[in-house]
Structure formats: structure tokens, C-alpha cells
Amino acid sequence: MIPDKAPREDVYLVHDLKKESHVPSFEKYKELYLKSVENPTEFWGDVAKGYFWKSKHTGPFLDYNFDVTKGKVYVKFMDGATTNICYNLLDRNIHEKKLGDKVAFFWEGNEPGDELKITYRELLQRVCKLANVLKSLGVKKGDRISIYMPMIVELVVAMLACARIGAVHSIVFAGFSAESLSERILDSQCSLLITADGFYRGDKLISLKVIADDALEKCKEKNFSIQKCIMLKHLSKECSAPSPALGSQSPPAKRTCPNLQQERKETVKKARPLPQIPWNPEVDLCWHTLVEDASDECDPEWCESEDPLFILYTSGSTGKPKGVLHTISGYMLYTACTFKYVFDYQPQDVYWCTADIGWITGHSYITYGPLANGATSVLFEGLPTYPDVSRMWEIVDKYRVTKFYTAPTAIRMLMKFGDEPVRRFTRKSLKVLGTVGEPINPEAWLWYYNVVGEKRCPVVDTFWQTETGGHVLTPLPAATPLKPGSATFPFFGVVPAILNESGEELEGPNEGYLVFKQPWPGVMRTVYGNQERFETTYFKKFPGYYVTGDGCRRDKDGYLWITGRIDDMLNVSGHLLSTAEVESALVEHEAVAEAAVVSHPHPVKGESLYCFVTLKDGCEYGAALEAELKKKVREKIGAIATPDYMQNAPALPKTRSGKIMRRVLRKIARNERDLGDVSTLADSTVIEQLFQNRCCTV
């Protein structure tokens, strides 16, 4: 699987990191990799020695079953051990490693000059205060807490406060709609919601509290009520809230809120409207009022290794999002280990991941992985193009960022503006560049390497999923010769294989289904509340293997290349969307009889949504209807799912059994006439009609 020697032709290898690197050569990588797959107990046991355990594991270090024909699928790491992930991220770094005064986060707001920093000691105090508040509200170990917040330090505080008391956080991306938020609250039966008044993304105001209240109303319509909603005042320091007695019906009393945001250096002021803040005194509580008198000491809840840590929803091919469940110890070890090796983390580094914490990248590589290593990170609220297209490079210079992790979508977007906005800033501090979310095309890789990194920074192109918890295919900066666009080789403990449709393993250069043969500590444990869906989605197609849903190609040198989703999913700007979910939103419109959604290449997003819509008799297709349909999708799912292309389809290509041939629709969307075998079509005449009706803007 791993070649004896990595190739030396047509590859890129940066030597400057070798002196300090954790893995300084391909030979060292191979040595560690073989140990990790042949003796995982010893390999991961060595990693575990760096963390605090209240009690040792009682069962096998690793126990699992990937074969549905042999019973229930399960994975257990260090079963029976007890620990607390928040304690390991904060208390351990403060007391054992003496990092209390080290900066945990430099927060950079939407507006340049709006900033703050928080040390490990200050972060622990904030976390303990909120943890005590949650306990006072009756939150117990195992309770689910929904978090719907912008990219601010309090979002990290909220998730770690949950982890400290053993509650399970379910973070919902702040770009999602009220419908999406309510759906996730209902599925996980959350008892409490934590949100904020609102935030700005560039010039656009997002009124989070309004959306949150709409979501809670939708929950009520389905006979489920959230008990309490904690709201943080982010855009203003003045809070309108009931008096300190919880649930008081007295008129709101305005007070200045003692909170982290008061410490911000808001050097740039803009006269902007503040968000509307609806207030329900029976449910709503003010964050600032609650934490003001709370103790900044809170004993951690000691949890078992396989206790749940968080639920994070990812789109499913059936249209209903899947609640991916991760547990404590394995996820902690894996995010800590991947962060250390993939970014070659060193104590003096300043690390910046541009993802949103609402996605798995933000969970693993903004919060848990970096803090487990005692790292200093940049937390960014804004956009890469606001107020101008040099914003990211300005931030790199401002904080002397050494390790930088972003999405190919952002790279392609910034490429459009040329090299000058990048070269306006020095970027001298940069040592490692990373990409995440989707395969990166070689052209974008080379621009990133040549222009941003000035040919001195290796590019670690990481492949992984919400379900994997952390990187599974990735280069290591000083060890792996790089091929632009390739995810290269597996991370420690990961054993990939490529299968054909019959489930046979393919050797040598080949292409097929990407699967994994054994677990690693950070792999998901189940779909929350639905073990059957977990097994059907990931293990039934090829018993004995974890099925990623992605295609993969292995070249003559053994390098792995991700070729994209095989199932009915799209990867839009690094965000996985279900075609079924979008189709469901479209057919809710009274004029639509049927809809089919496929992917279409996009120069910036990677993939975009191309929608075929069949109308009911008597309805007319036009620009106004298109606008209504796009609005419907935005309201149902969120702005990220807004279709780029809409086409009137008087009929859809179907087999005689009535199945829509999406393979043919993808070809039509791309104007590719080579359709392959269409002998099973019930009516082949619809194809030419669809070609003639193609969107003229494509």
C-alpha cells in the first residue's frame, strides 16, 4: 500500500522544515505508519500517555466490528477509561504545562480593528462560569444543548462548557435557516438553545435571535418546546433582559453587560443597524446577566471514553440530515494527533484555520485539536474579501501566522483577483499551508504554493469527513513529496482500500470506491438515535469496510486522488449538500410537480446546484418563479444551498420502472452529448428537449 520510497520526479518537497519536524522524512513516516496499523494499541497508547485519565481503561484498548453480517457495527477505544476533554484542553495545559498566560485565541472581528485576545487561564474561567450557569439551569450529563452562534470566542466557551459538565453539544452553522435549526433541535431533542443577537458577515446583517425564535416556533408546531434560550449580546454591550431572578416576568431592565466583548479593541466604528431582538421572558435568558455572578471554578464531570461528546449534522442522501455522533477519548486523541503531525505544530506557532466552527473542520481544527496541543490560534469572524481582497494576508502578517488552513473555494476565489493583493503583504511568517473541504484542482494548488507560499511552504491537502473526525488521507509537511491535487497517503492508523462494484479490492493503479478496513480513534460511533441508518449508510454496501461515499484513484506511485462523491451528494464550497434535500424544498412550491438536482462544475465553488423543474399543468415558467424557487431553498436549508442554475423540464429522463436517470441529467447540465447507454429510458425523446432548454448562462 505504501511505496518503499516516495517518487522524486514531478513532485514538490520542502526541506526547510526538516530540522524541527516531528516526521522529518518519508522513511520515518513509513516506520510510524506501519507501527500504527500493525500495533495500534502501542501506537495510540503512546499518544494517550500525554493526556490525563482519572481512571485507566478496563476493556481492550481497541475493540470493533465493521462487518454487518457478523452482528452490530461498533467501535470502542479505551473502553472504561474516564477523563474530561475540557480538563485536558485547559486545566492540563495551565497546571502541568504552565501555559496559563499563553494566548489561546486572537479573535479578529468582521471589521478590521475589532479584536481581542484570550489566554488559556481566561478561557478556563469563562468556561467554568458558563458551565456553572448550565448546571444551575438543570443541565445534566448526557443532555443535548443546541448552539447557534457566530464565530466568536463565546462559541468556543459554550462548547467547552458543555464538555466540562458532560453535556452533548450540537452546533448548528449560523448560516443555516430556521427550518434547518429546528430540524436539528427536534432530532436530538435538545433541552436548551444558546444563541446571539446577531452578527455581520461583510456588510450583511444576520439577525440570529429572530431566526432562532422562528426555529423554536417551528419546534412548537411539532409539539416540542425548548425549555430555555440563552442569548449573548454580540453587537451591543447593552442588554435588555429580565431581572436576575430566572424567569422573572418584570419589565426588561437595561444594563451594561459584563462580558468578554467589552475587552474588544473596536478601533473601527461603523454606524450600522443593530439586529432586532425579540424577547420571551418565559424562555429567554441573558448570557451576561447569568455569568456575572457565577463562580469561575467548576469541577469537571469525569466521563467514560465512549460517552458522547457532540452531535454534528451532515447532509444525507435521503434528504434528512444525519446526526453524526463522536465520543470523548478517541476523538480527543485523534484530533490532537492529527493536528500535531499534519500541521507539524511547534510551540511557537500561530495557527489559523479559516473554517466555521459550525462545520467539523472548526470542531476538530479550531477548538479541540489546537487546544489539546496548547496552541495559539486565530479565530476569524469575517469574510476573506471584506473589506477588500487582501484581508486574509493582512491578518497573516498582523498575527505572524505560521500555519494556515483554508478551503480550495477561497483559494480559487482569491486567484481571480491576481497576485498583487497577496503580495501587498509579506507573509514571511508562513511555514505550512493546508486545504480542506474538497479536492483541490492542480491550478489552484500551484497558485497557493507559488504565490501565497512563495515556493517555500508545503501544501497539505487533507481528505476527511464529518464522520472521520479528523484527517484520514494527508501529506505530512516535511516527509511527503507532494503532487498537486493529490491527498497522497493515509494518516497513522488508517488503512484505505479501493473496491470495484463487486466489492473486490483493486491493487496497483486503479479507480473505484474509497473504503477503510479498520477504525482509527476519531471515527464516528453511530448516527444519533438511528443505528440502522448508520449501518446502512456506511457498512452494508461492502460488509467489513467503512464506505466513504467517495471515489478514489491510485496512481503508479501509490498516491491517492479523490475523484468526488459517488452517491447523490454535492460538495458546494466544501459544504456537503444532499440533492434529495434540495429537491424536497423545490417540490414544496405549489407550482412544482417534480424536481431533480445534479451537480455542475463551478470555477470558485467547485460544484454548484443545477436544478431541473417540472411544473404542474397550467403553471408557467419564468424569472419570477425561478426567484421564488431559489428563495424557497434558501429558507428551507440556507443560503449555501441556493441553486446557481434552474431549468424548465417538461419531463425528466426515467427508466421504465420510473427511476430518474441523474447520470443523464448531469451530462445534459454540462452539455455533454456522450450519454452512454440509455436503452433503459422509457422515453428517449425528452433528452433532446432538455438539451434545447438548457440554461443559456451555463
N, C-alpha and C positions, 0 to 999 in steps of 0.2 A: 504493500500500500504506500509506504513512504519510501521514495527512492534512496539508494545508498548515498548518492551525492546529488545535491541540487544542481541544475544546469547553470552554466556560466555564460551562455550566449543569449543575446536578446533579452536580458534581464537587467534589473536595477538593484544594486546592493550598496547601501550607505555604510561606510566603515567608521565614521566619526563617533558612533555610539559604543563601539565595542569595549572600550576601556572600562566603562561603568556599568555595562549592560548585565542584566540578570541572566540572559541567554545570549552569549556573545558569538555563537557560531551555529551553523546548521547541524553540525555533529553533536553539539550539546543539546540542541532541540530534539534530535532523534533519540538521544540517550534518555532524556526526561520523558519523552513521549512513550517509548517502549515500557519504561517503568510504570507509567500511569495506566496503561491498558493491560499489562501483564500482572501487575501487583497494585491494583487501585487502593487496597487497604493501607499499604505502606505509604503510597504517594499522598493520598488525601489525609492520612493520619499525621504525616509531617506538616501539612498545611494547618490542620486542626490544632496543633501544638501552639500556634501563635495566638490563640483566642481563649477566652475564659469559659470554663464549663463548671457549673455549680455541682453537677454530678456526671460521671462517665457513662457511656453507652452500655446497655446491658445485653442487647441483641447483637447479631452480626453487624460489622461495620457497614456492609452493603448487602442488601437483600432485594431481589426484584424478580418480576415475571413480565416479559414482553410478548408472550405467546398466548393469544386469547383461546386457543384450542386446549390449553392446559389449565384454564381457570382465570380468575380475576387478574387483570393487569394492575401491578403496583410497583412502587419504588420506595425503599426506605434506606436512609443514610443515618448512621449513628443512632439507631432507634433506642430510645430510653434515656439518652443523654438530656440534661437540662441546661439551659442557658437563656440569655436575653440578648437579642440582636442590638437593641438600643444601648445596653450596657457596654457591649463590645465596640460599638461605634464611637461612644462618647466617654463614659467613665474610664474604660480601659486606656484610652489614649490620653486622658487627663492625668490619671493617677499613676499608671505604670510607665507610660512613655513621656510623661511631663510635657504634654502638648497643649495644656490649658490655655496658654496665651497665643497659640498659633491661630492664624485666621483660617476658619473653616470655609467661609464663603465671602467673596467680594460680590455684592449684588449690584448690578448695573440696570437701572430702570429704562423705561421706554424712551425717556428724554435724556439726551446727553447731559451729564452733570447730576442727574438724580441717582444717588448711590449710597451705599452703606457697606460696612463690613461687620462680621460677627465671628468671634473666636469660638474655639471648642467649649470653653468654660461658659461663655454667654449662651451658646446654643443649648447646652445641657440645662442651664437654669430656665430658659424659655420652655424647653420640652417638659421639664418637671412641673412647671406651673400649669401648663395646659393638661398634662396627664392628671394632675390633682383635680382640675376642673371636671374632666371627663368622669373621674371616679365619683365626684360629688353629684354628678347628674345620673348616677346609677349605671354607668357603662362598666361591663364586666368582661373578663377574659372570654374570648370567643365571639363577642358581639361584633357585628359588622357596622362600620362607620363609613358613610359616603363623603368624599371630599371633592369639592368643585371650586377650584381656586386658580388664580393666575400664577405666573412664575415669580413668586416672591418667597422670601425666607420663611414666612409663616406656613407655607405649604410643606416645607421640609419639617418644620416644627410639628405640624399636625400629624404627618405620617409617623414620625418618630414617637410622638406622644401615644399614639395608638399602639405601636410596637412595644413601648415601655410597660404598658399595662396588660398586654396580651390580647388587645382588641385587633380585629382584622380590618385593615383599611381597603377601601375600594375607591380609587381615584378616577374621576371622570374628566377627560380632557376638556378644558374650558372653552373649546371651540365647538363642542357638541351642543345640539339643540335640547330643548326641554323634553321632547319626546324621548331622545336617547338617554338623557339623565334619568327620567322616570322609569324607563325600561330596566336600567341597571339597578336602581334602588329597589324595584319590585323583585327582580330576580334574586338578589342577595338578601332581601328582607332587612335592609339597613334600619337601625333604630334611631340614627342621628345623622344630620347633614351639617357639614362645615363648609361655608362659602364666604364670599367677599361682596362688597357693594358693587364693584366693577373694576375695569382696567382699560387702558388704551393699548391698542396694537397699531402703532403708527398714529395716524390721525383718527382712527376709528374707535369709538367708544363701545365697549361691551358691557351692558348692564347685567351683571351676573345674578344679582339678587332677584331681578324681575324674571329672568329665565328660571332660576331655582324655584321661585314661588309658583310659576306656571307648571313646573315639573311636579311639585308637591300636590297641586290641584289634580293633575292627571293621575297621580297615585291614589288620591281620594276617590276618583271616579271608579277605580278598580278595587275599592274597599280596603285600601291600605293607607295608614297615616303615619308619617314621621312624627316622633314624639317631640323632638326639639331641633331647632336650626340655629347654629352659632354663626353669626355674621361678623366678619372682620371689616373694619373701615380702612380701605386701602387708599382711596383717592382723596380723603379728607381726614383731618385729625379730630374733627368734631363729631361726636356720636350721638344720635338720637336714639335713646333706648329706655326701657323701663328702669325704675329704680332698682338698686342691688338685690332686693328680695326677688328670688326667681319666680317668674310667672305673675308678678305684680300687675294689677290692672290700672295702676295710677297713670296719669298722663306722662308721656315721654319727657325726660329731663335731659337737656343738652349739657354735655360735659366734654372737656378735652380728654381724649383717650390716651392714657399712658401706654405706649406700645413701641415696638421696635421701629416703626416707621418714623417716629419723632426723631430718631437718630440719623435720618437721611440727610445728605447734603444736597438740597434741591437748589442747585446753582442756576438752573434754567427754569424760569417760571413762564407758563403759558396760560392765558385766560381761556379756560375750556369749561364746557358744561359738565357738571357733576352728574353721576347716574341717579336715576330715580330709585328711591329706596322704600319699597312697600314694607309695612311693619305689622306683624300679627303678634300681639303681646302674649297670646296663649302658647305660641310655638317659638318665636324668635328671641334670641339672647345675644347680647353684645359681647364679642370676644374680649374687648379691652376692659369692660366692667368686670367680667368674670375673672380675668387673670390678675387684676390689680392687687388683690389681697391674698392671692393663692400662694402657698409655700413654694419655694424654688428647690425643695428637696422632695424626692419621691422614690421610694424603694422600687426596684424593678420587679415585675412578675416573672418568676422563673418558669419557663415554658419547656415542653419536651421538643426534641428535634423535629418531629413530624407534625407539631401543631401548626395550624395555618398562620401565615404572615400577612398575605394580601391576596385579594382577588383583582384581576385586571381583565377587562372585557376586550375581546378581539373579534372582528367580524367573522361570521361563519357562513359556509356555503349554502346553508338552509335559509339565511336571512336573519335568524335570531342570533345575536352576539353570544359568544361563549365566555363564561366566567373562568378564566384560567387561574387555577389555584396553585400558589407557591408556598412552601413551608420553610421553617426558620433556618435550621442549621445548614442544610445542603445549599440553599440559596446564598446564605452568608458566605460560606467557604468559596463558592464558585464565583460570585461577583467580586469578592476580594482578590481571588487568584487571577482571574482574567484581567482585571484592572491592572494589577501589578505587572503582569508579563506582557500583555498586548500593548500597553502604553509605555512599558519599561519605566514604571513610576519610580522616581527618586525623591527623597525628602525635600529637596529644594524646588521641586517643580510647582508651577502654577498651571492647573489643568482647566480646560474649558470644553464642555460638551454643550452644543447649541440646541439640543433636543428639548422638548417639553416634558416635564415630569408626568404629564397625563399619559405618556406612552411608556413602554417597557424600557426604552433607552434611558429615559430620565430616572426611572426607578433604579436601574442597575448601575448606570454610569454618571449620574449626578448625585444621587443620595447614597445608596448602600455601598457600592464598590469603592468610591473615593474616600468616604468617611471611615470605612473599615481599615484603610491604609494610612489614615491620618493626613490625608491630602488637603491642599488648599485649592478650591475650585472657584470659577466664575459662574454666577447664576444670572442669566440674562433674560429680561422681560420683553425686550423689543424685537424688532424685525431687522434682518440683515441689510435692508435697503432704506432704512429710515434713521435719521432724516436725509441721508444720502447713501450711495452705494459703497462708500468706504467704511461704513460703521464697524464692520467686523474687524477690519485690520487696525482701526483706531483703538478698539478695545484690546486687541492683542498687544499693541505697543503700550497702552496705558497700564496694564497689569503684568506685563512681561510674561505673557502666556508661553509656556514651553510645549505643552501637548494639546493639540486642537482636534476636535472630533465633530464632524458635521455630516450633512446628507448630500448625496450627489445632486439632488434637486437644487440645493442652494448653490453648489459649485457651478452647475450649468446656467443658473440664473445670473450669477455674477460674471461669468465668462462673456455674456452678451455685451457688457459694458467695457470690455477690453482690459488691458494690463495696467493702464495709468492709475485707476482708483486703488489698485493694490499697491503699486509702487510709490504711492503718496506717503506710505508708512514703511518703516524699516523691516519689521517682522524678524529682527535679529534674534529674538529670544526663542523662536520656534525650533523644536528638535524632532517632533513626530507629528505627522498629520494622519487623521483617520477618517473613514467614511462608514456610513451606516444607513440602513433602511431599504436599500435596493442595490442590485448590481450596478457598478459604475462603468459607464462606457469609456473605452480607452482614450478618446479625445479629451474628456473631462479629467480623467486621471492624469494625463500628461500635462494639462494646463495647471492643475493643482500642484503637481510635482515641480514643474519647471518655473512657473510664475510665482505662486504663493510660497512654495518651499525653497525656491532658488536652487534646485537640484541637490540640496543638502539634507532634506528631511524625507525619510522613508514614509510611504503611504500604506497604512494598514487598512485594507479593505475587508471589513468584518461582515461575515454572514451569520445571522442568528434570527431568532423569532421570540415573540412574547412567550411562547411555550417553552423555549430552551433556557430562559432565564439569563443567559449570557452568551458570549461568543462561542460558536462551535467550529467554524472554519475561519481561519485568520492567519496572516503572516505575523511573525514576531520581528520587531523593528531592526535589530542588529543581526538576526540569524537567517532570515528568509530572503533569498533573491526574489525580487518582485516582478511579476508580469502584469502590465496594466490591464485591469478588468478582471483579474482572477482573485478568488478568495484563498487561493494557494492550498494550504494543508490543514488538517484538523488540530484543534486545541487539545491540550492534555486530557486524557480520559475519554475522548470522543472517537468512536470507531465508525466512520461512514462506509457506505456501500452504494453502488449503483445497480439497480434492478431493471430488468425488462418487464414487459406487461405480464409475463408469466410468473414473475417473482424470482427469476434466476439471477444470481449475481454475475455481473459483467466485469471482466478483467481487462486490463490494458486500456488503450484509447477507446472510449465508448461514450454513449449518451443514454440516459434513461431517468428513472425515478431516484431521487436522493433519499436515502433512508439511513438510520443509525441502528447499530447492532446491540448496543448496551447503554445503560444510563450513565450520566455524569451527575454530580451532586445537585446542580441547579435546575434539572429538568422538572417540568410541571408534574403535579401529582394526580390531578383529576380536573374535570370540568365541574365547577361548583354545582352541587345538587344533581348532577347528571353523569354518573359513572358510565352508563351505557353509551352516551354520546361521546365521551372521552375515548372509549374503546373502539367505537365505530369509526370515528374521525381519524384516529392516529394508528390503530393497530389491526383492524380487521382486513384491510386490503392485502397486506402482506404479513401474516402472523409470524411473530418472532422479531419484527422490526418496528421501530418508530418511523412513521411515514411523514415527511415534512410537507408534502404537497407541492414541492418544487422540483423542477427538472434540473439535471446536472450533467456536465460533460467533463470527462477526464482526458487530458491531452497526453502526448507521448512521453512527457516528463513527469507525469503523475499529478500535475496541477489540476485543481478542481475549479470549474467555471459554472456559476449558477445561471441557468437559462430562463428562469421565470416560473410563474405559477402554472401548475398543470390543471388544477381544479377551477371552479367558477369564481375566481377571486381576481381583484385588480390591486396593483401597488401604485397608488397615486401619491407622489411626493413622499414616498416612504411610509405612507399610511395604507394599511390593508383594508380594502373595502369589498363587501360581498355584492356581486351582481344581483343576487336574489333580493337583497335588502333594498337596493335602488329600484328594482322592478316593482317591488311591493309598494314603494312610495308612489311611483308613477301611476299604477292601476287604481290607486285610491281616488284619482281625479275622475269626476263623473263622466268625462268625455272619452276616457281611455278604456278600450276593451281588452287590450293585451300589450305587453311591453317586453322587449328583450334588450339586455345591456351587454356590451362587449368592450374589450379594451382597444384603445387606439394609441399608437405612439405619439408622444408629446416631447418637443425639444427641451423643455425645462422639467416638467413633472415626471418624465419617464413614461408613464402611462396616463391616459385620460379616459373619460367615460363617453362612449358613443352609444346613443340610445335609439332603438327602433320602436316606434309607437304606432299601434293600430287603433284607430278610433271607432267608436260606436256609430251605427248608421245615423245619418243626419247631422253629424258633427263635422265642422270644417277645421282644417289645419291651417295655422297661421302664426305670425310672430307673437300675437297676444297669448295664444295658447302655449307656445313654447316658453314664454316668460312665466306663465302660471305653473307649468310643469317643473321648471327649474326651481321656482320658489317652493313648490311642494316638497322637493327633495331636500332643499336647504332646511326647511322647517322640521322635516321628519328625521333627518340624520345629522346635518350640519353643513357648513359652508364648504368643507373639504370635499364633499360628495357632489357638488354642483356639476351637472353634465357640461362638457365642452361642446358636444355635438348632438343634435336631435334630428331625426329623420322620420318623415311620414312613411309608414309601411302599410299599404293597403292589405297586405298579407305577409306572413312570415314563413320562411322555408321550414317545412316539417316533414318528418318521416311518416310513413303510413300509420305508425302507431301513435302519432300526434306529438312526438318529441321535437322541440325546436333545435335545429342544427346550428348551434352557435359557432361552430367551426366555419361554416359557410358565411355567417354574418360577419365574423372577424375579417374574412377575405374581402367581403363587399365594402366594409368600412375603410379598408386600406386600398381599395380599388385594384385588387389583385384578381386577375381573371382565371388563374390556375386553381380551380376549386377542388381538384382531386375527385374521388368517387362520390357522385351524387345520385347513384342509381336507386337509393332508398327514399329519395324525395317523393312525396305524394303528388306535388305539382311543381315541376321544374320551371314553369313559365314565370313564377314570381321572382326568380333570380334576376332576369333582365330588367324587370320593372324596378327592383330595388337598386340596381346599378344606375339606372336613369334618374332615380330620386335622390342619389347621394347628396350630402351637404356640399354646396358649392364652395364653402370656406375651407374644406379639408384639402 
